[in-house]
Amino acid sequence: MTKKYDAIIIGAGVIGAPIAYELSKMGYKTMSVDKLPDAGEGSTAGSCAIVRAHYSTEDGVAFAYEGFKYWLNWEDYLDHVDDEKGLAKYMNTGSLLIKSQGHKWQNVKKHYDAVGVQYKELTNEEILEMVPVMDMHEFWPVKRPEDPAFWEDPTNMLEGGLFCPEGGYVNDPALSAHNIMRAAEAKGAEFMFNAEVVKIRAAEGKVQGITLADGTEIDAPVVVNCAGPHSFKINQMAPGVWEGCNIKTKALRHEVMYCPSPEGYDYLNDGYHQSDGDIGCYIRPESGNLILIGSEDPECDPKEHVDPDEFYAGKGGHGRDNELTEEQWKAQCYRLARRIPTLKVPNQPKGVCDLYDISDDWIPVYDKSDLGGFYMAVGTSGNQYKNAPVVGAMMAELIDACEKGLDHDKEPFQFKMKYTGRTLDVGFFSRKREINYNSSFSVNG
């Protein structure tokens, strides 16, 4: 027997769960399906879960700053729901953007001023008071350890930084998605796990529903693709959707490393999230007094696009192909060791390897599609975790407006953010846009 719903959400990660939550609050009968055993178990679980405001566009900054308010008031956002696993915690460490040639920080400062982001400009001396283990020399351009120039002594100094006190990170990204799922269920949302979508059914230019690998059919006039690294495969299943997107998405393999904090420095409790374009790395505290080290995708780092099914199946079909590469481990850890000379790099790689779902310009697609009733929240990985609660509200309102007759392509939906009060032209995220060359074309967005 075919089950019928008002909306089907494909994916129960940190993007899909908030959309189900917000649609349910609006009265939609929703079904979320995910091929994994629980909410947040896919690429969400591998997220660094960083919350920061610096983006390459003003709309990006505004969107992220709105997201801050949700994380700062997490229990309120969840409507004080109970989760048997407990609640994720927002670690409000503050976020430090190093002024460097690797970031267009002057643009970030301009966007901060336009949006009203709280921040303070810091000198090198003020940064060293906060983070005494740092070396404030300039190491630009970003290099890899195999380049002989990597080891040359620096001569120039950096210009300081921008410190945003409301930034930080979430301690358990998978749990945060699980929390949102429980909040959605409290509003009537349903979730189905270990459920793989194999077909998007459509007729006469309108989506009809989905078919699962076990033959189960679920009908709904609305289907939302939030499938993370698999999003491009879902779009290719839907008639006319892939062809109608000027901006496409793909899965990118990405590695994050762990190093112990330098002796005598309690980075877990005294450290900050830092974005350092001068060495092409971002860092944040990790439990165990570790430093989490991610790459900001400088030109010298290789980019490996992969088939997500093959990646998660792993080599020989035995688990996820998540082995860290020694070359990238050295690149990220050694770069940080230039910034923190007392860093002790372990002799064995330790970290996480997972996938990003990236668009052609690293700015997500939040949009309808050329197939009636089929919507997308894709291309989000690497830089949209922090925005997830806002995405949920925006997508729910966009879907509702389009289902009530709005032609979003001709008259883009205007989303009013409840905390900042700003109105965002959702056409900024259109599938039909041209590539946005203001983007950093990296995890920075």
N, C-alpha and C positions, 0 to 999 in steps of 0.2 A: 504493500500500500504506500502510495506516494505521500510524503509529509509536506504540508504547506505552511509557509511563513511569510511575513511581510518583507523580511530582508535576510539574506544569507551573507555572513562575513567569512571570507576564506583567510584563515590565519588568526591565532589567538595569542600573538605576541604583544609587545608593548604598544604597537600601533593598532592592531585589530581589536584588542580588548576594550580600549577607550571608545572606539566607534560603536561597538555593541552596547556599551554602557550608556552612551549619550542617546543612541537611537531608542533604546529601551525606555529611557526617561521620557522620551517624546511620545511613547505609546506604541512604538513598533514592536511586533512580535518577531524576535530575532533568533537565528540559529547560527552559531559560530562553529566552523569545522576546522580541525587541525590534524595533520598527519602524525603528530607526535603525541606522547601520552598525557601532557598537561600543558597548562598555559605558560608561555614564556620559555619553553624548553628548546626553542630553535636558536636563531642568531641573537635573539634578545638575551639569552643566558650568557653569551660571549661578549656582550656590550661592556664598555668601560663605564657606562652610565654617568657620564660627566655632564654637569649642568653649568653652562657658561653662556655669556651673551655675545661674545665677539664673533661676528659673521661679516661676510664681505659686502653685504647689501643692507640697506636700512630696513627693508621689510624683514630680512632674516634676523637682524638684531631685535626688532620689535616683537617678532614671533617668539624668540627665545626668552626675552625678558618677561613676556606674559607667562611663559611656562614656569619661570622661577616661583611665581605666586602659588601655583598648584603644589609644587614640591614643598614649599615652606609651610603650606597648610594641608598636608597630605591627608590627615584624618577627616578634615572637613570635606575635601574633594571626594573621598570614599563614602561620604554620608555616614561615617562612624560605623562601618560594617565590621563584623567579626570575621577573621580569617584564622582557621585552625593552625595555620603555619606561622602566625604572627604577622607583623607589618614591617615592610621595608622601611629603612631609615634614611632620611636625607641628611648627609653630613655637610653642613654649611661652613666649609673651611674658608671660603673666599677663593677668587680666581685671579691669577696674575698673568697678564699678557706681556711678555717681554717685547720691548720696542726693538725691532730688528729689521733687516732688509728682507727677511723671510716672511714678514707680515706687512700688509698695507695698514699699519697701525694708525696712521693719520686718518684714513677713511673710517676705521673703527671708532676713533675718538669723535669724529664728526657725527657718526651714526648714534653713538652713545648720547651726545648732546641733543640730537634731534628727537630721540625716543624718550629721554629722561632717565637713562640708566644711571644708577649711583656708581660712581667710581672716583678714584683718586690717582693723580699722576705721581709716580715715585721716582726719585733719583736712584742711581746705583747704590749710594750709601744707605738710603732708606730700605732698599731691597735687602742689602746685606744685614741690616738690623733684624729683618724678618727671617731671612734664610741665610745664616752665617756661613754655611758650607759652600756657598756658590762662588764661582770665579766669574766676574762680570766682563771678561774680555770678549771681543767679537771673534767668532770662528768662521764667519761667512766666507765663501759659499759653503753650503752643506756638502760634506764629502763622506766617503766610506773609508773604513780603515785600510782597505787594500790600495788606496790612493796615497802615494808617498807624501803628498801635500797635507794629508790629514794630520800628520805629526809635527808640522811646522809650528814654531812658537808664535802666538798671536801678538799683535802690536797695538791694535785699536781697541777702544772700550765701547761697550754698549751705551745706549742713551737712557736707560731706565726702564720703566714699565707702567702699565695701567692696571690698577688693582680694583676689582669689583667685589665688594664684601658679600654679596648675596649668592655667589657661585659656590660650586662644590661638586659633590657626586652622591649617587645613591648606592648604598652598601650591598644591595642584592637585587640586580635587575630582574632576574627571573621571578623573584618573590613579588616585585612591584607589579608585574603583569598578573600574577596570581591574585593579588589584592584587588586589582581592577575587575578581574573575572568575578570574584565573590561579590563585589559591589554591583556588577551588572546582573548577576543571578538574583540578587535581592530586588531588582527592578523587573524581574520576569524573563531575563535573557536565558537562553539555553546554549550549552556547549557540548560538542561531540568530538572526542579525541580518537586517535588511531584511525583517522578517516581521511583517506587520500582522494582528492578530486581528480577525476580522469576526463571529465567532459563538462563543458559549459553549453547547456542546451538553449537554443534560441529559435524564434519563428517570427517572420515578418518584421525583421529589424528590431526585435525586442527580446531581452533575455527572459527565459522561462524557468531556469533553475540549474541545478548541478547534478551530476551523476558521480557516485563514489566507486572506488575500485571493487567493492563487493557487490556492485549492482544497485545499491540503494539510490533512489531518486528523491531529491528534495526540491520542491518548487517554491519560487518566490519571484515577484516582479522586480526585486532589487537584489543585485549581487555585488559585493564589494571585495575587490582584490587587495588583500593586505598580507600577501604570502611571502614577504621578505625576499631572500635571495632566489626563491622560486617564482617571483612575481612575473618575470618575463615569460615563463612557461605557461602560467595561467592566462596571461594576455594572448598568447599564441593559440590557446584553446578556444577563445571567444571570437566568433565570426566578426571580422572587420576591425577588431580592436587594435591588434599589433600594427596593422597597416595604417591605421588612422592616427598613430602617435608619431609626431615629428621628433619627440624626445623619447629615446628608448632606455631600457634598463638592462643591467647584466650583473652577474655575481663576481665579486672580487675577493680573492684570498687575502687575509690580513693577519699579521702576527703582533702580539703584545707581550712584552717581557716583564719579568720581576727581578729586582735586585734588592738586597738588604740595605736598609738605611745606613749611612756612615756611622761608625762608632761614635757614641756620645751625642747623636742627634736623634731625637724622637720624632721622626717624620710622621708617624701615624697620628700623633696628637698635636704636633706643632707645625705640620706642613700644610701646604696649599696645593690646589690644582694649579699647574703652570703650563702655559702654552709658549713654546720657545722655538720660533721659526729660524733662529740663528743656527740651531743644531738640528732642526727638522724633527723635534720630538715634543710630545706633551707628556706630563707626568701627573700622578695623583697618589695619595696614600692608599695602601692596601693592608688588610689585616695581617698581623705578624710583623708589624713595623717594616713592611716592604714598600718599595717604590714601584708602582706600575708605570711602564715606559711604552708609549705608543709612537708610531711613526706618523708624521704629518705629511707623508707622501711627497717628499722632495723629488726633484727630477732624477736624481742619481739612484733612487730606489726602484727596483723592478716592480712591475704591476702584473699580476697573474690572474687573468680571468678564467674561471673554471665552470664546469657543469656541476651545479649544486647536488644533483643526485649522486654523481660519482664521488664528490668530495665527502658527503655524509656517509656513503657506503664504505669508503675507505679503501685502501690498497688491498686487493685480493678479496674485497667484500667483507672485511672483518672490522667493522667500526669506523669511526670518523678518521679521515686522513688529516689529522690535526698535529702532525709532528712539526716542531719548530725547526727552522733551518739555521744551521750554525752561522751562515753568512749574515743573515738578518739579525740574529741574536747579537752578534758582535757589533754590527752597525749601530743598533739602537743603544746598547749598553755602553759601548765605547764613546759614542757621542755624548751621552749623559756624563760619562766620566771626565770629559773635557770641561763640562760645566761644573761638576762636583768632583774635584780632584781626589778627595778622600773616599770616593765610592769604591767598594770592593766588589769587583765583578766575579761571580762564582764561575767555576770551571765547567759547570753543566747548565745548559739552557733550561730555564724555567719560565713558563708563561702560558698563553692561550692562543690558539689559532682558530679563527672562524671566518665567516663570510660577511661581506658588506653587500647590500643591494644598492648599487649606485646607478644614477642616471648619467646621460652624456655630459652634463655640466655639474654634476654633484649637487644639484638643487632638486628636491623631490617633485614628483607629479602627484598633486592632489586635485582630482578632476573627475568629470564624467567621461564617457567614451563615445565612440561612434555607434556603439550598440546601445539601444535604449535600455535604461535601467541598470547598466553595468558601470561601476565606478571604480576608481583606483586611488590607493594611498601607497605609492610605490617609490622606489629610489630613495629610501629613507635612511639607509644604514650609514653608520659612521658619524652622522651629525644630527640626527633627528630624535634620538632617545629623549632628550631633555624637553622636546616639544610635544611629546606624545599626548598628554592630556588636552592640550590646546587643539591638536589635530583631531582628536575625537569630537570635540565640540564643533569645530569648523566643518568637518566632513558630514556630521549629522545634519547640520543646518543646510549645507550645500545640497545634500541628497534630498532633504525634505522640500527645499525650494524648487529643485529641478523636477521632482515628482509631481509638484503642484503647478508645473507649467513654465518655469523659468527657462529661457534659452541661454544657458551659461556661456556658450561660445560667443553669442552676439552681445549679451549684456552680462558681463562677469559678476558673479555673486560678491556682495560686499559683506565681510564678516567683521562685526564689532566685538573687540576683545573686552571682556568684562572687567579686567583688572586695570589695564592701562588706558582703556577708553578709546584707543585708536581703532580706526576702521582699516581693514586690510583688503585690498583688491585680490581676490582669490585667483583671478586670471594670471597673477604672477607665477602660479604653479601649473599653468596650463600644459597639457600634453602637446599642444600645437604651437607653443612658443618657439622662437628661435633660441639657439644656445646663448645663455647669458654669460658674456665674456667678463662681467664684473665678478664672477665667481672665482674662488681660489683654485677650483678644479682639484680639490683635495678634501680630506676629512674635515677641514675647517668650514667648508660650505660656502 
